[in-house]
Structures are given as C-alpha cells and as structure tokens.
Amino acid sequence: MKARVFVTLKPGVLDPQGKAIHHALEGLGFDGVNEVRAGKLIELDLADGTGDDAIESMCRKLLANTVIENFRIERLP
C-alpha cells in the first residue's frame, strides 16, 4: 500500500523558501505570481493493513513539525 503525506507551513508562518522562489520567478519574467508557499511531499510504501492511526502517528512524531506545519495524508490504490 502506498500513501502520500503533504506537509505545508501553517498560515502566518514565514516562508523564506517560498519568498526565494517568488523572487526567482519574478526575475524570470513571471509577473502574475502573487505569493509562493513551499512545502514537501513524502511518499510512503507501507505494509498492507497499516492503519490511518499509524500513518498519522508517523506524521506527528517525525514527518511534520506540528507546531508550524500542517499535514494531509492521501492513500493511493
């Protein structure tokens, strides 16, 4: 079984990587971008039967810093 974990910064948390990407896009002539927020995608290949609680525990303990980040889990067929 596979799962994807999307980790993003919470609203209001400064995002220097997003700012750098935004600045670079402007430098390349892409003027229509108002804001950029960077995040991460983590793909997991899990044993069949791994429950949602186990995946959420992985996120809370290691994959996301829940003080400043949100996460979303997506199971794949």
N, C-alpha and C positions, 0 to 999 in steps of 0.2 A: 504494500500500500504506500502511496506517496501523499505527501502533504506539502503545502507551501505556507510559509509564515511571512507576512508583510509587516515590516516594522517601520513606523513613521514617528517623527517628533510630534509631541503634543502641541496644540496651538499655543502661541506665546513664547515657545522656547526658541531662542536664537538658532539660526541655521547657517553657519559660515560656509559650509559646502554648497548649499543652495545659492547663497549670495555669489560665490565664486562662479558657479555655473551660469547664473543670470548675467553677471558681468561679461563672461566669455561669449555668451550668445549675443549680447548687445555688440560686442566687438566684432563679431562675425556678420553683423548687419541684420540680425533678427530683432526688429524693434517692437513686435507685437506681444512680447512676453512680459507680463506684469509682475510675476513672482515665481520663484522656483523653490520647492521644498524637496530635499533629497531624503531618501530612505534606503532600506535594504530588503532584499528578497532572499529568504533562506528556504532551500528545497530539502525535504527530508524523505529518505526511503526507509520506511518503518515496517516492522513485522506485522503481518496480518493480525488483526484483533487489538492493535494498540488503540486505546480509548482516547476520547477527547480530553478527559481529565489529565492523562499522561502528557499529551501534547501541550496543553495549557500550562502544566507544571514546568515543562521544559522552557517554555517562553518566560514564565515569571522568574525562574531561577537562573537562567543563563542567556537566552536568546534576545531578550529585550530588557532594557533598564526602565522598569515601570514607573520610576519617578519622573522621567522626562519623555518616555516613549509609549506609544500605543502599539498594539499588535492585533493582527487579524489572521485567523487560520482558515485555509482553504484546503479541503480534502480533494484529491484527484482520483479518478476511477482507476 
